[in-house]
Amino acid sequence: MKIIMKGGKVLNRGFKGIVMELYNKNSDDKKTLYHDILLKVKNPNEITLITINEELKIDNSDYDIILKHLKEKSKKVLVKKFDSSSFMFGSNSKNFNNELQGYRELMEIFKNDVSKYTTIKKGFTYKNKDIYGISFHNNYYIFLEKCYKTLDNIDFTEKSLKKCVKDIIEILDIMNGNNYIHNDIKPDNIILCKKRFKIIDWESSNYIKDQTSTFINSKNGNLVYNHPVKFYRIGVPYTFYKYIYDAELMTYSMLNNLQKPKEIAKLVASSYNEVVSKYSKLSKIPSLLENKKKRKIQSSKFTEIKENKDFYLKLSDYYAFAIMVIYLAEKNNIDYPHKIIDKILEYYFIKNDIRIISYKRNRKNPIDKNDI
């Protein structure tokens, strides 16, 4: 992941887009939505405002009002710009609509607690309607809560890593209770925001029943943190998975000097046939998924996942998170919560008994005591 420093803030560059500020009073900062509108929009009617369920065209007289909203909301809101159209990652419009669909589904799942568990946030209100996205000239932007510290940019203590595990497992349990998965769990898709760790980037998320059955689809997620059985189920042999895994691994700078990725890769390789054998048996057992809208938030622990054809798919986010926690522990020279993380790995016949020795050191980017 590439880190961009602008306006004294750290913004993220991912495979499908960049997270930018709405506005920055520093005139030299060109990476803002405000600047993009001034540069690319000639007529107000070229702008489309996007609510959760509809698109709106602004009145010509409201152009300055929109710019004013961006200035006023810039202290609490960021924007994600989709700018990486490709055969592999999909078009800007497709990725934007995938993320917006994720917003819709998460609002159904988390209900009034959506801001507690996610960074979903309206940009502003226009004509009494909440605006979550904006587009013009094939440029697509979605709004989100203003937070900066993704996990790959945090120095953890054992206490703060334990809190991270608690917060994220709580989110995964609620998603599991609603048969929903993120599909792309990794350090730069989890962020510290107002004393809570939250998951971000939902363009690959979906209900279990809607999971893609082909490899050429950006919604499968990354290969570095996902177990190969997730790709085996859609016809990807292990040798092909490993070839892409090795290439993709080099793009994650956080992992470059760690030993755990190599150790985990060996453990995955040695237990792969056992996992595939179990998956093959479970794939013959049909699952009964329910995606009904319910009044209360539904939660279900990973230990309660029923053994059927969707067993490993429902476990996939938990596995990706467990691997990530182990890597973060090594990166920060601390131990991790073994009870829950090792239990997840047991379902993949992985036993990780090597503890990481903790020692004190100077921290360049520690979590502030007020953050947790």
C-alpha positions as CSV (number, residue, x, y, z in Angstrom):
1,M,0.0,0.0,0.0
2,K,1.2,3.5,-0.9
3,I,1.0,6.2,1.7
4,I,0.4,9.8,0.6
5,M,1.1,12.7,2.9
6,K,-1.2,15.7,2.2
7,G,-2.3,18.6,4.4
8,G,-0.5,17.0,7.4
9,K,-2.7,14.0,7.2
10,V,-2.1,10.4,6.1
11,L,-4.4,9.2,3.3
12,N,-4.6,5.8,1.8
13,R,-3.9,4.6,-1.7
14,G,-5.4,1.2,-2.5
15,F,-5.7,-1.0,-5.6
16,K,-9.1,0.6,-6.5
17,G,-8.8,4.2,-5.4
18,I,-7.5,6.8,-3.1
19,V,-8.9,8.3,0.2
20,M,-8.8,12.1,0.0
21,E,-9.9,15.1,2.0
22,L,-13.0,17.0,1.0
23,Y,-11.3,20.3,1.2
24,N,-8.0,21.7,2.4
25,K,-7.3,25.4,2.9
26,N,-3.7,24.7,1.7
27,S,-4.0,25.8,-1.9
28,D,-1.0,23.6,-2.9
29,D,-3.0,20.5,-1.9
30,K,-4.6,19.3,-5.1
31,K,-5.8,15.9,-3.7
32,T,-9.2,17.0,-2.6
33,L,-12.8,16.6,-3.9
34,Y,-13.2,20.4,-3.7
35,H,-10.3,20.9,-6.1
36,D,-11.5,18.1,-8.4
37,I,-14.9,19.8,-8.8
38,L,-13.3,23.2,-9.5
39,L,-11.0,21.6,-12.1
40,K,-13.3,19.3,-13.9
41,V,-16.9,20.6,-13.6
42,K,-17.9,23.3,-16.1
43,N,-21.6,23.3,-15.5
44,P,-23.4,22.4,-12.2
45,N,-25.8,20.0,-14.0
46,E,-22.7,17.7,-14.6
47,I,-22.7,16.8,-10.9
48,T,-24.8,13.9,-9.7
49,L,-25.5,13.5,-6.0
50,I,-26.1,10.0,-4.8
51,T,-28.3,8.9,-1.8
52,I,-28.5,5.3,-0.6
53,N,-31.4,4.7,-3.1
54,E,-31.4,7.4,-5.8
55,E,-29.5,9.9,-7.8
56,L,-30.1,13.6,-7.8
57,K,-29.1,16.4,-10.2
58,I,-28.3,19.7,-8.5
59,D,-30.0,23.0,-9.4
60,N,-27.6,25.4,-11.2
61,S,-28.0,27.9,-8.4
62,D,-26.8,25.3,-5.8
63,Y,-23.3,24.9,-7.1
64,D,-21.8,27.2,-4.5
65,I,-23.9,25.5,-1.8
66,I,-22.3,22.1,-2.6
67,L,-18.8,23.7,-2.4
68,K,-19.8,25.3,0.9
69,H,-20.9,21.9,2.3
70,L,-17.6,20.3,1.4
71,K,-15.7,23.0,3.3
72,E,-18.0,22.7,6.3
73,K,-17.9,18.9,6.5
74,S,-14.2,18.5,5.8
75,K,-13.4,18.3,9.5
76,K,-15.4,15.2,10.0
77,V,-15.7,13.5,6.6
78,L,-13.3,12.1,4.0
79,V,-14.0,10.8,0.5
80,K,-12.9,7.8,-1.4
81,K,-12.2,8.3,-5.1
82,F,-12.4,5.3,-7.4
83,D,-9.7,5.8,-10.0
84,S,-8.3,2.4,-10.9
85,S,-10.4,1.0,-13.8
86,S,-8.9,-2.3,-15.1
87,F,-9.8,-5.8,-16.3
88,M,-8.6,-7.2,-13.0
89,F,-10.1,-4.7,-10.6
90,G,-13.2,-3.6,-12.5
91,S,-14.4,-0.2,-13.7
92,N,-14.7,2.9,-11.4
93,S,-18.5,2.9,-11.7
94,K,-18.7,-0.8,-10.9
95,N,-16.4,-0.5,-7.8
96,F,-18.3,2.6,-6.6
97,N,-21.7,0.8,-7.0
98,N,-20.3,-2.3,-5.2
99,E,-19.3,-0.1,-2.3
100,L,-22.6,1.7,-2.2
101,Q,-24.4,-1.6,-2.2
102,G,-22.2,-2.6,0.7
103,Y,-23.4,0.6,2.5
104,R,-27.0,-0.4,1.9
105,E,-26.6,-3.9,3.2
106,L,-24.6,-2.8,6.2
107,M,-27.3,-0.3,7.1
108,E,-29.7,-3.3,7.1
109,I,-27.4,-5.4,9.2
110,F,-26.1,-2.9,11.8
111,K,-29.2,-0.7,11.8
112,N,-28.8,2.2,14.2
113,D,-25.4,1.0,15.2
114,V,-23.9,1.4,11.7
115,S,-21.7,4.3,12.8
116,K,-20.5,2.3,15.8
117,Y,-19.1,-0.5,13.7
118,T,-18.3,1.1,10.4
119,T,-17.0,4.4,8.9
120,I,-20.2,4.8,6.8
121,K,-21.1,8.5,7.0
122,K,-23.2,10.9,4.9
123,G,-21.3,13.7,3.3
124,F,-24.0,16.3,3.7
125,T,-27.7,16.8,3.3
126,Y,-29.2,18.3,0.1
127,K,-32.9,19.1,-0.1
128,N,-33.5,17.0,3.1
129,K,-31.8,14.0,1.6
130,D,-28.6,12.4,3.0
131,I,-25.9,12.3,0.3
132,Y,-23.4,9.4,0.5
133,G,-21.7,9.8,-2.9
134,I,-21.0,12.2,-5.8
135,S,-20.0,11.7,-9.4
136,F,-19.2,13.7,-12.5
137,H,-17.4,12.8,-15.8
138,N,-16.9,9.1,-14.8
139,N,-15.3,10.2,-11.5
140,Y,-16.9,8.5,-8.5
141,Y,-16.6,9.4,-4.8
142,I,-18.1,7.9,-1.7
143,F,-18.1,9.6,1.7
144,L,-16.8,8.1,4.9
145,E,-15.9,9.0,8.5
146,K,-12.7,11.0,8.9
147,C,-10.2,8.5,10.4
148,Y,-6.5,7.9,9.5
149,K,-4.8,5.1,11.5
150,T,-5.0,1.9,9.5
151,L,-3.5,-1.1,11.3
152,D,-0.3,-1.2,9.2
153,N,0.4,2.4,10.5
154,I,0.0,1.7,14.2
155,D,2.5,0.5,16.8
156,F,0.6,-1.9,19.0
157,T,1.0,-3.0,22.6
158,E,-0.5,-6.3,23.7
159,K,-3.3,-4.4,25.4
160,S,-4.3,-2.4,22.2
161,L,-3.9,-5.5,20.0
162,K,-6.3,-7.4,22.4
163,K,-8.8,-4.5,22.0
164,C,-8.5,-4.7,18.3
165,V,-9.2,-8.4,18.3
166,K,-12.3,-7.8,20.6
167,D,-13.7,-5.0,18.4
168,I,-13.2,-6.8,15.0
169,I,-14.4,-10.2,16.2
170,E,-17.6,-8.4,17.5
171,I,-18.1,-7.0,14.0
172,L,-17.4,-10.3,12.3
173,D,-19.8,-12.1,14.6
174,I,-22.6,-9.7,13.7
175,M,-21.9,-10.2,10.0
176,N,-21.7,-13.9,10.5
177,G,-25.1,-13.8,12.2
178,N,-26.5,-12.2,9.0
179,N,-24.6,-14.5,6.6
180,Y,-22.5,-11.6,5.3
181,I,-18.7,-11.4,4.6
182,H,-16.3,-8.6,3.8
183,N,-14.1,-10.7,1.5
184,D,-11.0,-8.5,1.7
185,I,-9.8,-8.3,5.3
186,K,-6.2,-7.0,5.6
187,P,-4.4,-4.4,7.7
188,D,-5.2,-1.4,5.5
189,N,-8.9,-2.3,5.6
190,I,-9.2,-1.9,9.3
191,I,-8.9,1.5,11.0
192,L,-8.8,3.0,14.4
193,C,-11.6,5.6,14.7
194,K,-12.8,7.3,17.9
195,K,-11.6,4.6,20.3
196,R,-12.9,1.7,18.2
197,F,-11.4,-0.4,15.5
198,K,-13.6,-0.6,12.4
199,I,-13.6,-2.3,9.1
200,I,-13.5,-0.2,5.9
201,D,-13.6,-0.7,2.1
202,W,-16.8,-2.7,1.4
203,E,-16.8,-2.9,-2.4
204,S,-16.0,-6.6,-2.2
205,S,-18.6,-7.5,0.5
206,N,-21.8,-9.4,0.0
207,Y,-24.2,-11.9,1.5
208,I,-23.0,-15.5,1.4
209,K,-25.7,-16.4,-1.1
210,D,-24.3,-13.8,-3.5
211,Q,-20.7,-14.9,-3.4
212,T,-19.1,-15.1,-6.8
213,S,-18.3,-18.5,-8.4
214,T,-15.6,-17.3,-10.7
215,F,-12.0,-16.2,-10.1
216,I,-12.0,-13.3,-12.6
217,N,-14.0,-11.1,-10.2
218,S,-12.5,-8.4,-7.9
219,K,-15.0,-9.4,-5.1
220,N,-12.9,-12.5,-4.3
221,G,-10.5,-10.5,-2.2
222,N,-6.8,-10.7,-1.7
223,L,-4.8,-13.9,-1.8
224,V,-2.2,-13.0,0.9
225,Y,-4.6,-13.0,3.8
226,N,-7.3,-15.4,2.5
227,H,-6.8,-19.2,2.7
228,P,-6.4,-21.0,-0.6
229,V,-9.5,-23.1,0.0
230,K,-11.6,-20.0,-0.6
231,F,-10.2,-20.0,-4.2
232,Y,-10.2,-23.8,-4.5
233,R,-14.0,-23.7,-4.2
234,I,-14.1,-21.6,-7.5
235,G,-11.7,-23.9,-9.3
236,V,-8.3,-22.4,-8.6
237,P,-5.7,-25.1,-8.1
238,Y,-3.1,-24.6,-5.3
239,T,-0.2,-24.2,-7.7
240,F,-1.9,-21.2,-9.4
241,Y,-2.9,-19.7,-6.1
242,K,0.7,-20.0,-4.8
243,Y,2.0,-18.3,-7.9
244,I,-0.2,-15.3,-7.5
245,Y,0.2,-15.3,-3.7
246,D,4.0,-15.0,-4.1
247,A,3.7,-12.1,-6.5
248,E,1.0,-10.3,-4.4
249,L,3.0,-10.8,-1.2
250,M,5.7,-8.4,-2.4
251,T,3.1,-5.6,-2.7
252,Y,2.5,-5.7,1.1
253,S,5.4,-3.7,2.5
254,M,4.5,-4.4,6.1
255,L,5.3,-8.1,5.5
256,N,8.7,-7.6,3.8
257,N,10.8,-8.2,6.9
258,L,8.7,-10.6,8.8
259,Q,9.2,-14.3,9.3
260,K,5.7,-15.3,10.1
261,P,4.3,-15.1,6.5
262,K,6.9,-17.8,5.5
263,E,6.0,-19.9,8.5
264,I,2.3,-19.6,7.9
265,A,2.7,-20.4,4.2
266,K,4.5,-23.6,5.1
267,L,1.8,-24.6,7.6
268,V,-0.9,-23.8,5.0
269,A,0.9,-25.9,2.4
270,S,1.3,-28.9,4.8
271,S,-2.4,-28.9,5.9
272,Y,-3.9,-27.9,2.5
273,N,-5.0,-31.4,1.6
274,E,-6.7,-31.9,4.9
275,V,-8.7,-28.7,4.4
276,V,-9.6,-29.6,0.9
277,S,-10.7,-33.1,2.0
278,K,-12.9,-31.6,4.7
279,Y,-14.3,-29.0,2.3
280,S,-15.1,-31.7,-0.3
281,K,-17.2,-33.6,2.3
282,L,-18.9,-30.4,3.6
283,S,-19.7,-29.3,0.0
284,K,-22.2,-32.1,-0.2
285,I,-24.2,-30.8,2.7
286,P,-26.6,-28.0,1.7
287,S,-26.9,-24.9,3.8
288,L,-30.1,-23.1,4.8
289,L,-29.2,-19.4,4.6
290,E,-31.7,-16.7,5.7
291,N,-31.2,-13.1,4.7
292,K,-34.5,-11.8,6.2
293,K,-34.6,-8.3,7.6
294,K,-34.8,-8.6,11.4
295,R,-35.5,-6.0,14.0
296,K,-32.5,-6.8,16.2
297,I,-28.9,-7.1,15.3
298,Q,-28.1,-10.8,14.8
299,S,-24.8,-12.1,16.1
300,S,-23.3,-15.6,15.8
301,K,-19.8,-16.7,16.9
302,F,-17.5,-18.5,14.5
303,T,-17.7,-21.5,16.8
304,E,-21.4,-21.7,16.0
305,I,-20.9,-21.9,12.2
306,K,-22.7,-25.0,10.9
307,E,-20.6,-27.6,9.0
308,N,-22.1,-27.4,5.5
309,K,-21.0,-26.3,2.0
310,D,-20.6,-22.7,3.2
311,F,-18.6,-23.5,6.3
312,Y,-15.2,-22.3,5.0
313,L,-16.7,-19.3,3.2
314,K,-18.3,-18.1,6.4
315,L,-15.0,-18.6,8.2
316,S,-12.9,-16.8,5.6
317,D,-13.0,-13.3,7.2
318,Y,-12.1,-14.8,10.6
319,Y,-9.2,-16.6,9.0
320,A,-7.9,-13.5,7.2
321,F,-8.1,-11.6,10.5
322,A,-6.4,-14.3,12.5
323,I,-3.4,-14.3,10.1
324,M,-3.3,-10.6,10.1
325,V,-3.2,-10.5,14.0
326,I,-0.2,-12.9,14.0
327,Y,1.7,-10.7,11.5
328,L,0.9,-7.5,13.5
329,A,2.2,-9.2,16.7
330,E,5.5,-10.1,15.0
331,K,5.8,-6.6,13.5
332,N,5.3,-5.1,17.0
333,N,7.3,-7.7,18.9
334,I,4.4,-8.6,21.1
335,D,2.2,-11.7,21.8
336,Y,-1.4,-12.0,20.6
337,P,-4.6,-13.4,22.1
338,H,-3.9,-17.1,21.4
339,K,-7.2,-18.5,22.7
340,I,-9.4,-17.0,20.0
341,I,-6.8,-16.7,17.2
342,D,-5.5,-20.2,17.5
343,K,-9.1,-21.6,17.7
344,I,-9.8,-20.1,14.3
345,L,-6.7,-21.6,12.8
346,E,-7.6,-25.1,14.2
347,Y,-10.4,-25.2,11.7
348,Y,-7.7,-25.1,9.0
349,F,-5.6,-27.7,10.7
350,I,-3.0,-25.1,11.5
351,K,-1.3,-25.2,14.9
352,N,0.8,-22.1,15.6
353,D,2.5,-22.7,19.0
354,I,5.4,-20.2,18.5
355,R,4.9,-17.2,20.8
356,I,6.5,-13.9,20.0
357,I,8.6,-12.5,22.8
358,S,7.6,-9.0,23.8
359,Y,10.1,-6.2,24.6
360,K,9.9,-2.5,25.1
361,R,11.1,-0.1,22.4
362,N,10.7,3.4,21.2
363,R,7.5,3.8,19.1
364,K,7.3,6.1,16.1
365,N,3.5,6.0,15.7
366,P,2.0,4.7,19.0
367,I,-1.7,4.6,19.7
368,D,-2.5,7.6,21.8
369,K,-3.9,6.7,25.2
370,N,-7.0,8.7,24.4
371,D,-7.7,6.6,21.3
372,I,-8.6,3.4,23.2
